[in-house]
């Protein structure tokens, strides 16, 4: 494991590590005060904002207690200004009411503080991007010529996205599409081909090992090295690395002259095994990443989501193997149903989740590019070291680099709460986009070369046939 993570470090070292400003504030934490102050602000516990709501106002009552008669300035700041806009002018407070005049049953406050002030402020805030931060209320001594911080109070703040009907429709459409796709994949999986492929176990063993062991370790290395300042992106890239079995791998293996039988067998077996290995990886290395993201790993929700996807896959395999008539009928209707479902998914997804494209940046695309590219290269090198034929090397390399981003999106959306899930889901979408570029950039020249080579080779072979016939 250490060797693989070290390889990840070498790959990632050429790229600048991304960092995200976190808890940025112009106020130092050290409070300089010779006089005691105490600020009490009534608040709802955790302040919640929404990115798709323009501006929100919050009325807050406060009590300021102080030892001496003072003029105090109250100011509110967001610790991360890229996440939240806070509009509050400096509030000048005259702490001049004598606390001894408070007539209550428990008047212990007056024993420690001589003066107090009751008041209220209207805090206007707007969420700019999803995440967690703090709102800090700072107290300054206005009696001094210098701006001296004499007290502070900090409240947690979460920026979410308000749920809309289109978002809920998209979630369940995503579920339906993945169930249909997994069921169709099960119906098309030929068990005889899989059995024949695994009779020579060296190539399948290398492919399965690269998909289920190598890729999660690469994902962990990228999460720790490339995205240390953004734990949500790190969580997303690690979950993607645990989801092998991308359906497009069979297409690229065919176009690039790979072994189709091995490709189909690796996709089928790795997808089935990943329903067990993914929770295992999330329980081990994923636990550390989720701790840095200040969120708990929802193991039960992850397992439930995976089981819902595994059941139609197994049903499809059973129908293909035992119920031949139903299998033929299902193959006829699955394609049009899948096309309609995918179109509806794209329409609802673009309408309800356009914010995801606004979150794309270099810190998102960098790990999304490194993960598949590293998988392609390292798996190809391992296959070459094992002296695999070039056809199998290409197949194992393609199968390792292509991840099942659909399962990753579904697990993140349904298992993780806001805002962690909405931020982390950007990564599998970016990965699905970036995975295509290296493969397409290789596939197009390869197809052009093979087509031109065949055309050039045909006349030569025709002449050879003529010579052979004449010699006879």
DRENDO-1510 file (C-alpha; in Angstrom, 1 decimal, always signed):
<recs>
REC; n; res; u; v; w
REC; 1; UNK; +0.0; +0.0; +0.0 .
REC; 2; UNK; +2.8; +2.4; +0.9 .
REC; 3; UNK; +4.5; +1.8; -2.5 .
REC; 4; UNK; +1.3; +2.6; -4.4 .
REC; 5; UNK; +0.6; +5.7; -2.4 .
REC; 6; UNK; +4.3; +6.7; -3.0 .
REC; 7; UNK; +3.6; +6.3; -6.7 .
REC; 8; UNK; +0.6; +8.5; -6.3 .
REC; 9; UNK; +2.8; +11.1; -4.6 .
REC; 10; UNK; +5.2; +11.1; -7.5 .
REC; 11; UNK; +2.4; +11.5; -10.1 .
REC; 12; UNK; +0.8; +14.3; -8.1 .
REC; 13; UNK; +4.0; +16.1; -7.2 .
REC; 14; UNK; +4.3; +17.8; -10.6 .
REC; 15; UNK; +1.0; +19.5; -10.0 .
REC; 16; UNK; +0.5; +22.4; -7.6 .
REC; 17; UNK; -1.5; +21.4; -4.6 .
REC; 18; UNK; -4.9; +23.0; -4.5 .
REC; 19; UNK; -5.9; +24.9; -1.4 .
REC; 20; UNK; -9.0; +26.6; -0.3 .
REC; 21; UNK; -9.1; +29.6; +2.0 .
REC; 22; UNK; -10.7; +28.4; +5.2 .
REC; 23; UNK; -11.6; +30.4; +8.2 .
REC; 24; UNK; -10.0; +33.6; +6.7 .
REC; 25; UNK; -10.4; +36.6; +9.1 .
REC; 26; UNK; -8.8; +39.9; +9.5 .
REC; 27; UNK; -9.2; +39.8; +13.2 .
REC; 28; UNK; -6.7; +38.1; +15.4 .
REC; 29; UNK; -7.9; +35.5; +17.9 .
REC; 30; UNK; -6.1; +37.2; +20.7 .
REC; 31; UNK; -8.4; +39.5; +22.8 .
REC; 32; UNK; -6.7; +42.5; +24.4 .
REC; 33; UNK; -8.8; +43.7; +27.3 .
REC; 34; UNK; -8.0; +45.0; +30.7 .
REC; 35; UNK; -11.7; +45.4; +31.4 .
REC; 36; UNK; -14.1; +42.4; +31.4 .
REC; 37; UNK; -16.8; +42.2; +28.8 .
REC; 38; UNK; -19.4; +39.6; +28.1 .
REC; 39; UNK; -21.6; +39.5; +24.9 .
REC; 40; UNK; -24.7; +37.3; +24.8 .
REC; 41; UNK; -26.5; +37.0; +21.5 .
REC; 42; UNK; -29.7; +35.1; +21.0 .
REC; 43; UNK; -29.3; +32.8; +18.0 .
REC; 44; UNK; -30.9; +29.6; +16.5 .
REC; 45; UNK; -27.9; +27.5; +17.2 .
REC; 46; UNK; -26.7; +27.1; +13.6 .
REC; 47; UNK; -27.4; +29.8; +11.1 .
REC; 48; UNK; -28.6; +28.3; +7.8 .
REC; 49; UNK; -28.4; +30.2; +4.5 .
REC; 50; UNK; -29.4; +29.1; +1.0 .
REC; 51; UNK; -27.5; +29.8; -2.2 .
REC; 52; UNK; -30.7; +30.0; -4.3 .
REC; 53; UNK; -32.2; +32.6; -2.0 .
REC; 54; UNK; -30.9; +36.1; -2.8 .
REC; 55; UNK; -30.7; +37.6; +0.7 .
REC; 56; UNK; -31.8; +36.6; +4.1 .
REC; 57; UNK; -32.4; +38.8; +7.2 .
REC; 58; UNK; -32.1; +37.7; +10.8 .
REC; 59; UNK; -33.1; +39.7; +13.9 .
REC; 60; UNK; -30.8; +39.0; +16.8 .
REC; 61; UNK; -31.2; +40.3; +20.3 .
REC; 62; UNK; -28.1; +40.8; +22.4 .
REC; 63; UNK; -27.0; +41.8; +25.9 .
REC; 64; UNK; -23.6; +43.4; +26.6 .
REC; 65; UNK; -22.2; +43.3; +30.1 .
REC; 66; UNK; -19.2; +45.3; +31.2 .
REC; 67; UNK; -17.3; +46.4; +34.3 .
REC; 68; UNK; -17.1; +50.1; +33.5 .
REC; 69; UNK; -19.0; +52.7; +31.6 .
REC; 70; UNK; -17.8; +52.2; +28.0 .
REC; 71; UNK; -18.6; +52.9; +24.3 .
REC; 72; UNK; -18.3; +49.7; +22.4 .
REC; 73; UNK; -18.4; +48.9; +18.7 .
REC; 74; UNK; -20.0; +45.7; +17.5 .
REC; 75; UNK; -19.1; +44.2; +14.1 .
REC; 76; UNK; -20.1; +41.0; +12.3 .
REC; 77; UNK; -17.8; +39.2; +9.9 .
REC; 78; UNK; -17.9; +36.0; +7.9 .
REC; 79; UNK; -14.8; +33.9; +8.5 .
REC; 80; UNK; -14.9; +32.8; +4.8 .
REC; 81; UNK; -15.9; +35.8; +2.7 .
REC; 82; UNK; -16.0; +33.7; -0.5 .
REC; 83; UNK; -18.8; +31.7; +1.0 .
REC; 84; UNK; -21.0; +34.3; +2.7 .
REC; 85; UNK; -21.7; +38.0; +2.3 .
REC; 86; UNK; -22.6; +39.8; +5.6 .
REC; 87; UNK; -24.1; +43.2; +5.6 .
REC; 88; UNK; -23.9; +44.9; +9.1 .
REC; 89; UNK; -22.8; +48.4; +9.7 .
REC; 90; UNK; -20.7; +48.9; +12.9 .
REC; 91; UNK; -23.1; +49.1; +15.8 .
REC; 92; UNK; -22.1; +51.7; +18.4 .
REC; 93; UNK; -23.2; +50.5; +21.9 .
REC; 94; UNK; -23.3; +52.6; +25.0 .
REC; 95; UNK; -22.8; +50.2; +27.9 .
REC; 96; UNK; -24.2; +52.6; +30.5 .
REC; 97; UNK; -27.2; +51.0; +32.2 .
REC; 98; UNK; -26.4; +50.0; +35.8 .
REC; 99; UNK; -26.9; +46.3; +36.3 .
REC; 100; UNK; -27.8; +47.0; +40.0 .
REC; 101; UNK; -31.1; +48.3; +38.7 .
REC; 102; UNK; -32.1; +44.9; +37.2 .
REC; 103; UNK; -34.9; +43.6; +39.4 .
REC; 104; UNK; -34.9; +39.8; +39.0 .
REC; 105; UNK; -34.9; +36.9; +41.3 .
REC; 106; UNK; -31.4; +35.9; +40.4 .
REC; 107; UNK; -29.3; +39.0; +40.1 .
REC; 108; UNK; -25.9; +37.4; +40.1 .
REC; 109; UNK; -24.9; +39.4; +37.0 .
REC; 110; UNK; -24.6; +42.6; +38.9 .
REC; 111; UNK; -22.1; +41.1; +41.2 .
REC; 112; UNK; -19.5; +40.7; +38.4 .
REC; 113; UNK; -20.6; +43.4; +35.9 .
REC; 114; UNK; -21.6; +46.9; +36.8 .
REC; 115; UNK; -23.2; +48.0; +33.5 .
REC; 116; UNK; -25.2; +46.4; +30.8 .
REC; 117; UNK; -27.0; +47.2; +27.5 .
REC; 118; UNK; -29.9; +45.5; +25.8 .
REC; 119; UNK; -30.3; +45.8; +22.0 .
REC; 120; UNK; -31.0; +44.1; +18.7 .
REC; 121; UNK; -29.4; +44.0; +15.3 .
REC; 122; UNK; -30.6; +43.0; +11.9 .
REC; 123; UNK; -28.1; +40.8; +10.1 .
REC; 124; UNK; -28.4; +40.6; +6.4 .
REC; 125; UNK; -26.6; +37.7; +4.8 .
REC; 126; UNK; -26.5; +36.0; +1.4 .
REC; 127; UNK; -24.9; +32.6; +0.7 .
REC; 128; UNK; -22.5; +32.6; -2.3 .
REC; 129; UNK; -21.3; +29.0; -2.3 .
REC; 130; UNK; -22.1; +25.7; -0.5 .
REC; 131; UNK; -20.1; +24.9; +2.7 .
REC; 132; UNK; -19.6; +25.5; +6.4 .
REC; 133; UNK; -18.1; +28.5; +8.1 .
REC; 134; UNK; -18.6; +30.8; +11.0 .
REC; 135; UNK; -20.1; +34.3; +11.7 .
REC; 136; UNK; -18.0; +36.1; +14.2 .
REC; 137; UNK; -19.2; +39.1; +16.3 .
REC; 138; UNK; -16.3; +41.2; +17.4 .
REC; 139; UNK; -16.3; +43.9; +20.1 .
REC; 140; UNK; -13.9; +46.9; +19.9 .
REC; 141; UNK; -13.2; +49.5; +22.4 .
REC; 142; UNK; -14.4; +52.8; +20.9 .
REC; 143; UNK; -13.0; +54.9; +23.7 .
REC; 144; UNK; -9.4; +54.1; +22.5 .
REC; 145; UNK; -7.8; +55.7; +19.5 .
REC; 146; UNK; -6.7; +52.3; +18.4 .
REC; 147; UNK; -9.1; +49.6; +17.3 .
REC; 148; UNK; -8.6; +47.1; +20.1 .
REC; 149; UNK; -10.5; +43.8; +20.1 .
REC; 150; UNK; -12.0; +43.3; +23.6 .
REC; 151; UNK; -14.4; +40.4; +23.0 .
REC; 152; UNK; -15.9; +38.1; +20.4 .
REC; 153; UNK; -18.6; +35.5; +19.9 .
REC; 154; UNK; -18.7; +32.9; +17.1 .
REC; 155; UNK; -21.6; +31.0; +15.6 .
REC; 156; UNK; -21.6; +28.2; +13.1 .
REC; 157; UNK; -23.1; +28.8; +9.7 .
REC; 158; UNK; -24.1; +26.4; +6.9 .
REC; 159; UNK; -24.8; +27.4; +3.4 .
REC; 160; UNK; -27.2; +24.9; +1.7 .
REC; 161; UNK; -29.2; +24.8; -1.4 .
REC; 162; UNK; -33.0; +25.0; -1.0 .
REC; 163; UNK; -34.7; +21.8; -2.2 .
REC; 164; UNK; -36.9; +22.3; -5.2 .
REC; 165; UNK; -39.4; +19.8; -6.9 .
REC; 166; UNK; -37.1; +19.5; -9.9 .
REC; 167; UNK; -34.2; +18.4; -7.6 .
REC; 168; UNK; -36.3; +15.7; -6.1 .
REC; 169; UNK; -37.4; +14.5; -9.5 .
REC; 170; UNK; -33.8; +14.4; -10.7 .
REC; 171; UNK; -32.7; +12.3; -7.7 .
REC; 172; UNK; -35.3; +9.6; -8.3 .
REC; 173; UNK; -34.8; +9.7; -12.0 .
REC; 174; UNK; -31.2; +9.0; -11.3 .
REC; 175; UNK; -32.2; +6.0; -9.3 .
REC; 176; UNK; -34.5; +4.7; -12.0 .
REC; 177; UNK; -31.9; +5.1; -14.7 .
REC; 178; UNK; -29.2; +3.3; -12.7 .
REC; 179; UNK; -31.6; +0.5; -11.9 .
REC; 180; UNK; -32.5; +0.1; -15.6 .
REC; 181; UNK; -28.8; +0.3; -16.6 .
REC; 182; UNK; -27.7; -2.3; -14.1 .
REC; 183; UNK; -30.6; -4.6; -15.0 .
REC; 184; UNK; -29.8; -4.3; -18.7 .
REC; 185; UNK; -26.1; -5.0; -18.0 .
REC; 186; UNK; -27.1; -8.1; -16.1 .
REC; 187; UNK; -29.2; -9.3; -19.0 .
REC; 188; UNK; -26.4; -8.8; -21.4 .
REC; 189; UNK; -23.7; -10.4; -19.3 .
REC; 190; UNK; -22.9; -13.8; -20.9 .
REC; 191; UNK; -21.7; -16.1; -18.0 .
REC; 192; UNK; -20.1; -18.5; -20.5 .
REC; 193; UNK; -17.8; -15.7; -21.8 .
REC; 194; UNK; -16.9; -14.8; -18.2 .
REC; 195; UNK; -16.1; -18.5; -17.4 .
REC; 196; UNK; -13.9; -18.9; -20.5 .
REC; 197; UNK; -12.1; -15.7; -19.7 .
REC; 198; UNK; -11.3; -16.7; -16.1 .
REC; 199; UNK; -9.9; -20.1; -17.1 .
REC; 200; UNK; -6.7; -18.1; -17.8 .
REC; 201; UNK; -6.7; -16.1; -14.5 .
REC; 202; UNK; -3.5; -14.0; -14.8 .
REC; 203; UNK; -4.9; -11.2; -16.9 .
REC; 204; UNK; -8.3; -11.1; -15.0 .
REC; 205; UNK; -6.5; -11.1; -11.7 .
REC; 206; UNK; -4.3; -8.2; -12.7 .
REC; 207; UNK; -7.3; -6.3; -13.9 .
REC; 208; UNK; -9.4; -6.9; -10.8 .
REC; 209; UNK; -6.5; -6.1; -8.5 .
REC; 210; UNK; -5.9; -2.8; -10.4 .
REC; 211; UNK; -9.6; -1.9; -10.2 .
REC; 212; UNK; -10.4; -2.8; -6.6 .
REC; 213; UNK; -7.1; -2.3; -4.9 .
REC; 214; UNK; -4.9; +0.1; -7.0 .
REC; 215; UNK; -7.6; +2.7; -7.8 .
REC; 216; UNK; -8.8; +3.4; -4.2 .
REC; 217; UNK; -5.2; +3.8; -3.1 .
REC; 218; UNK; -4.5; +6.2; -6.0 .
REC; 219; UNK; -7.7; +8.1; -5.0 .
REC; 220; UNK; -6.6; +8.2; -1.4 .
REC; 221; UNK; -3.2; +9.6; -2.4 .
REC; 222; UNK; -4.8; +12.3; -4.6 .
REC; 223; UNK; -7.3; +13.2; -1.8 .
REC; 224; UNK; -4.5; +13.7; +0.7 .
REC; 225; UNK; -2.0; +15.4; -1.6 .
REC; 226; UNK; -3.9; +17.3; -4.3 .
REC; 227; UNK; -6.9; +18.5; -2.3 .
REC; 228; UNK; -5.7; +19.0; +1.3 .
REC; 229; UNK; -7.6; +22.3; +1.7 .
REC; 230; UNK; -10.9; +21.0; +0.4 .
REC; 231; UNK; -12.1; +17.9; +2.3 .
REC; 232; UNK; -15.4; +17.7; +0.4 .
REC; 233; UNK; -13.6; +17.4; -3.0 .
REC; 234; UNK; -11.2; +14.9; -1.4 .
REC; 235; UNK; -14.2; +12.8; -0.2 .
REC; 236; UNK; -15.7; +12.9; -3.7 .
REC; 237; UNK; -12.5; +11.8; -5.5 .
REC; 238; UNK; -12.1; +8.9; -3.0 .
REC; 239; UNK; -15.6; +7.6; -3.5 .
REC; 240; UNK; -15.2; +7.8; -7.3 .
REC; 241; UNK; -12.0; +5.7; -7.1 .
REC; 242; UNK; -13.9; +3.0; -5.3 .
REC; 243; UNK; -16.5; +2.6; -8.1 .
REC; 244; UNK; -15.0; +0.4; -10.9 .
REC; 245; UNK; -16.9; -0.9; -13.9 .
REC; 246; UNK; -17.6; +2.0; -16.2 .
REC; 247; UNK; -19.8; +0.8; -19.1 .
REC; 248; UNK; -17.9; +2.9; -21.7 .
REC; 249; UNK; -14.8; +0.8; -21.2 .
REC; 250; UNK; -16.2; -2.0; -23.4 .
REC; 251; UNK; -16.7; +0.6; -26.2 .
REC; 252; UNK; -13.1; +2.0; -26.0 .
REC; 253; UNK; -11.7; -1.5; -25.7 .
REC; 254; UNK; -13.4; -2.4; -29.0 .
REC; 255; UNK; -12.3; +0.8; -30.8 .
REC; 256; UNK; -8.7; +0.5; -29.6 .
REC; 257; UNK; -8.4; -3.2; -30.5 .
REC; 258; UNK; -8.5; -4.6; -27.0 .
REC; 259; UNK; -9.8; -8.0; -25.8 .
REC; 260; UNK; -13.6; -7.6; -25.7 .
REC; 261; UNK; -14.2; -10.8; -23.7 .
REC; 262; UNK; -11.7; -9.7; -21.0 .
REC; 263; UNK; -13.2; -6.2; -21.0 .
REC; 264; UNK; -16.8; -7.5; -20.5 .
REC; 265; UNK; -15.7; -10.0; -17.9 .
REC; 266; UNK; -13.7; -7.4; -15.9 .
REC; 267; UNK; -16.6; -4.9; -16.0 .
REC; 268; UNK; -19.1; -7.5; -14.8 .
REC; 269; UNK; -17.0; -9.1; -12.0 .
REC; 270; UNK; -15.5; -5.8; -10.7 .
REC; 271; UNK; -18.9; -4.2; -10.6 .
REC; 272; UNK; -20.3; -7.0; -8.5 .
REC; 273; UNK; -17.3; -7.2; -6.2 .
REC; 274; UNK; -17.3; -3.4; -5.7 .
REC; 275; UNK; -20.7; -3.6; -3.9 .
REC; 276; UNK; -18.7; -5.3; -1.1 .
REC; 277; UNK; -15.3; -3.6; -1.4 .
REC; 278; UNK; -16.6; +0.0; -1.6 .
REC; 279; UNK; -18.1; -0.1; +1.9 .
REC; 280; UNK; -14.9; -1.7; +3.1 .
REC; 281; UNK; -12.8; +1.1; +1.7 .
REC; 282; UNK; -15.1; +3.8; +3.0 .
REC; 283; UNK; -15.0; +2.2; +6.5 .
REC; 284; UNK; -11.1; +2.2; +6.5 .
REC; 285; UNK; -9.4; +5.0; +4.5 .
REC; 286; UNK; -12.7; +6.9; +3.9 .
REC; 287; UNK; -13.2; +7.3; +7.6 .
REC; 288; UNK; -10.1; +9.5; +7.8 .
REC; 289; UNK; -11.2; +11.6; +4.9 .
REC; 290; UNK; -14.7; +12.1; +6.3 .
REC; 291; UNK; -13.2; +13.1; +9.7 .
REC; 292; UNK; -11.2; +15.9; +8.0 .
REC; 293; UNK; -14.4; +16.9; +6.2 .
REC; 294; UNK; -16.1; +17.2; +9.6 .
REC; 295; UNK; -18.9; +14.8; +8.6 .
REC; 296; UNK; -19.7; +11.2; +9.6 .
REC; 297; UNK; -19.5; +8.5; +7.0 .
REC; 298; UNK; -23.1; +7.3; +6.5 .
REC; 299; UNK; -22.3; +3.5; +6.2 .
REC; 300; UNK; -25.9; +2.3; +6.4 .
REC; 301; UNK; -27.1; +4.7; +3.7 .
REC; 302; UNK; -24.1; +3.7; +1.4 .
REC; 303; UNK; -24.8; +0.0; +1.9 .
REC; 304; UNK; -28.6; +0.5; +1.3 .
REC; 305; UNK; -27.9; +2.4; -1.9 .
REC; 306; UNK; -25.5; -0.2; -3.2 .
REC; 307; UNK; -27.9; -3.1; -2.4 .
REC; 308; UNK; -30.7; -1.3; -4.4 .
REC; 309; UNK; -28.4; -1.2; -7.4 .
REC; 310; UNK; -27.0; -4.8; -6.9 .
REC; 311; UNK; -30.4; -6.5; -6.8 .
REC; 312; UNK; -31.5; -5.5; -10.4 .
REC; 313; UNK; -28.1; -6.5; -11.7 .
REC; 314; UNK; -28.4; -10.0; -10.1 .
REC; 315; UNK; -32.0; -10.3; -11.4 .
REC; 316; UNK; -30.8; -9.5; -14.9 .
REC; 317; UNK; -28.1; -12.2; -14.7 .
REC; 318; UNK; -30.7; -14.7; -13.5 .
REC; 319; UNK; -33.0; -13.9; -16.4 .
REC; 320; UNK; -30.2; -14.1; -18.9 .
REC; 321; UNK; -29.2; -17.5; -17.6 .
REC; 322; UNK; -32.5; -19.2; -16.8 .
REC; 323; UNK; -35.4; -17.4; -18.5 .
REC; 324; UNK; -34.5; -17.3; -22.2 .
REC; 325; UNK; -37.8; -16.0; -23.6 .
REC; 326; UNK; -38.1; -13.2; -21.0 .
REC; 327; UNK; -34.5; -12.4; -21.7 .
REC; 328; UNK; -35.1; -11.9; -25.4 .
REC; 329; UNK; -38.1; -9.7; -24.8 .
REC; 330; UNK; -36.3; -7.6; -22.2 .
REC; 331; UNK; -33.4; -7.0; -24.6 .
REC; 332; UNK; -35.9; -5.6; -27.2 .
REC; 333; UNK; -37.6; -3.1; -24.8 .
REC; 334; UNK; -34.6; -2.1; -22.6 .
REC; 335; UNK; -32.9; +0.1; -25.3 .
REC; 336; UNK; -35.9; +2.5; -26.0 .
REC; 337; UNK; -36.8; +2.6; -22.2 .
REC; 338; UNK; -33.2; +3.5; -21.4 .
REC; 339; UNK; -33.0; +6.2; -24.1 .
REC; 340; UNK; -36.2; +7.9; -22.9 .
REC; 341; UNK; -35.1; +7.7; -19.2 .
REC; 342; UNK; -31.7; +9.2; -20.0 .
REC; 343; UNK; -33.2; +12.1; -21.9 .
REC; 344; UNK; -35.5; +12.9; -19.0 .
REC; 345; UNK; -32.6; +12.6; -16.6 .
REC; 346; UNK; -30.5; +15.0; -18.6 .
REC; 347; UNK; -33.4; +17.6; -18.9 .
REC; 348; UNK; -34.2; +17.5; -15.2 .
REC; 349; UNK; -30.6; +17.3; -14.2 .
REC; 350; UNK; -29.5; +20.4; -16.2 .
REC; 351; UNK; -32.5; +22.4; -15.0 .
REC; 352; UNK; -32.2; +21.6; -11.3 .
REC; 353; UNK; -28.4; +21.2; -11.0 .
REC; 354; UNK; -27.0; +24.0; -13.1 .
REC; 355; UNK; -25.2; +25.3; -10.0 .
REC; 356; UNK; -22.8; +22.3; -10.3 .
REC; 357; UNK; -21.3; +23.7; -13.4 .
REC; 358; UNK; -20.7; +27.0; -11.7 .
REC; 359; UNK; -18.6; +25.1; -9.1 .
REC; 360; UNK; -16.2; +23.7; -11.7 .
REC; 361; UNK; -12.8; +25.1; -11.3 .
REC; 362; UNK; -9.1; +24.1; -11.5 .
REC; 363; UNK; -9.3; +22.6; -8.0 .
REC; 364; UNK; -12.1; +20.3; -9.2 .
REC; 365; UNK; -10.8; +19.3; -12.6 .
REC; 366; UNK; -7.2; +18.7; -11.4 .
REC; 367; UNK; -8.0; +15.6; -9.2 .
REC; 368; UNK; -10.7; +14.6; -11.7 .
REC; 369; UNK; -8.0; +14.5; -14.4 .
REC; 370; UNK; -5.3; +12.8; -12.4 .
REC; 371; UNK; -7.4; +9.9; -11.2 .
REC; 372; UNK; -8.3; +8.2; -14.5 .
REC; 373; UNK; -5.0; +9.1; -16.2 .
REC; 374; UNK; -3.0; +7.6; -13.3 .
REC; 375; UNK; -5.1; +4.5; -13.4 .
REC; 376; UNK; -4.5; +4.1; -17.1 .
REC; 377; UNK; -0.7; +4.5; -16.9 .
REC; 378; UNK; +0.0; +2.5; -13.7 .
REC; 379; UNK; -2.3; -0.4; -14.7 .
REC; 380; UNK; -0.6; -0.5; -18.2 .
REC; 381; UNK; +2.8; -0.5; -16.6 .
REC; 382; UNK; +1.9; -3.4; -14.3 .
REC; 383; UNK; +0.5; -5.4; -17.2 .
REC; 384; UNK; +3.7; -4.8; -19.2 .
REC; 385; UNK; +5.9; -5.9; -16.3 .
REC; 386; UNK; +3.7; -9.1; -16.1 .
REC; 387; UNK; +4.5; -9.6; -19.8 .
REC; 388; UNK; +0.9; -9.5; -20.9 .
REC; 389; UNK; +0.2; -9.4; -24.7 .
REC; 390; UNK; -0.4; -5.8; -26.0 .
REC; 391; UNK; -4.1; -6.5; -26.6 .
REC; 392; UNK; -4.6; -7.4; -22.9 .
REC; 393; UNK; -2.4; -4.5; -21.7 .
REC; 394; UNK; -4.7; -2.0; -23.5 .
REC; 395; UNK; -7.8; -3.7; -22.1 .
REC; 396; UNK; -6.6; -3.7; -18.5 .
REC; 397; UNK; -5.4; -0.1; -18.8 .
REC; 398; UNK; -8.8; +1.1; -20.1 .
REC; 399; UNK; -10.8; -0.9; -17.6 .
REC; 400; UNK; -8.8; +0.5; -14.7 .
REC; 401; UNK; -9.0; +4.2; -15.7 .
REC; 402; UNK; -12.7; +4.2; -16.4 .
REC; 403; UNK; -14.8; +4.5; -13.3 .
REC; 404; UNK; -18.5; +4.0; -12.8 .
REC; 405; UNK; -19.3; +7.6; -12.0 .
REC; 406; UNK; -23.1; +6.9; -12.1 .
REC; 407; UNK; -22.9; +4.8; -8.9 .
REC; 408; UNK; -20.6; +7.4; -7.3 .
REC; 409; UNK; -23.1; +10.2; -8.0 .
REC; 410; UNK; -26.0; +8.2; -6.7 .
REC; 411; UNK; -24.1; +7.2; -3.5 .
REC; 412; UNK; -23.0; +10.7; -2.8 .
REC; 413; UNK; -26.5; +12.3; -3.5 .
REC; 414; UNK; -28.5; +9.8; -1.4 .
REC; 415; UNK; -26.1; +8.9; +1.4 .
REC; 416; UNK; -24.5; +12.2; +2.3 .
REC; 417; UNK; -26.4; +15.2; +3.7 .
REC; 418; UNK; -26.1; +18.8; +2.6 .
REC; 419; UNK; -23.7; +20.6; +2.0 .
REC; 420; UNK; -21.2; +17.7; +1.9 .
REC; 421; UNK; -23.1; +15.7; -0.7 .
REC; 422; UNK; -23.8; +18.7; -3.0 .
REC; 423; UNK; -20.2; +19.7; -3.0 .
REC; 424; UNK; -18.7; +16.2; -3.4 .
REC; 425; UNK; -21.0; +15.3; -6.2 .
REC; 426; UNK; -19.2; +17.8; -8.5 .
REC; 427; UNK; -16.2; +15.4; -8.5 .
REC; 428; UNK; -17.7; +12.4; -10.3 .
REC; 429; UNK; -19.3; +14.7; -12.8 .
REC; 430; UNK; -16.0; +16.3; -13.5 .
REC; 431; UNK; -14.3; +12.9; -13.6 .
REC; 432; UNK; -16.8; +11.6; -16.2 .
REC; 433; UNK; -16.0; +14.6; -18.4 .
REC; 434; UNK; -12.2; +14.5; -18.0 .
REC; 435; UNK; -12.0; +10.7; -18.5 .
REC; 436; UNK; -13.1; +11.1; -22.1 .
REC; 437; UNK; -10.3; +13.4; -23.2 .
REC; 438; UNK; -7.2; +11.1; -23.0 .
REC; 439; UNK; -9.1; +8.1; -24.4 .
REC; 440; UNK; -10.7; +10.1; -27.3 .
REC; 441; UNK; -7.3; +11.7; -28.1 .
REC; 442; UNK; -5.8; +8.2; -28.4 .
REC; 443; UNK; -8.8; +6.6; -30.1 .
REC; 444; UNK; -9.1; +9.0; -33.0 .
REC; 445; UNK; -5.5; +8.8; -34.2 .
REC; 446; UNK; -5.6; +5.0; -33.7 .
REC; 447; UNK; -8.7; +4.6; -35.9 .
REC; 448; UNK; -7.2; +6.9; -38.6 .
REC; 449; UNK; -4.0; +5.0; -38.6 .
REC; 450; UNK; -5.6; +1.5; -38.7 .
REC; 451; UNK; -7.9; +2.6; -41.5 .
REC; 452; UNK; -5.1; +4.1; -43.6 .
REC; 453; UNK; -2.9; +1.0; -42.9 .
REC; 454; UNK; -5.5; -1.4; -44.1 .
REC; 455; UNK; -6.1; +0.6; -47.2 .
REC; 456; UNK; -2.4; +0.6; -48.0 .
REC; 457; UNK; -2.1; -3.1; -47.2 .
REC; 458; UNK; -4.9; -4.2; -49.4 .
REC; 459; UNK; -3.3; -3.5; -52.8 .
REC; 460; UNK; -0.1; -5.2; -51.7 .
REC; 461; UNK; -2.0; -8.3; -50.6 .
REC; 462; UNK; -3.9; -8.3; -53.9 .
REC; 463; UNK; -0.6; -8.2; -55.9 .
REC; 464; UNK; +0.7; -11.1; -53.8 .
REC; 465; UNK; -2.4; -13.2; -54.7 .
REC; 466; UNK; -1.9; -12.4; -58.5 .
REC; 467; UNK; +1.8; -13.5; -58.3 .
REC; 468; UNK; +0.8; -16.7; -56.5 .
REC; 469; UNK; -1.8; -17.5; -59.1 .
REC; 470; UNK; +0.6; -16.9; -62.0 .
REC; 471; UNK; +3.3; -19.0; -60.5 .
REC; 472; UNK; +0.8; -21.9; -60.3 .
</recs>
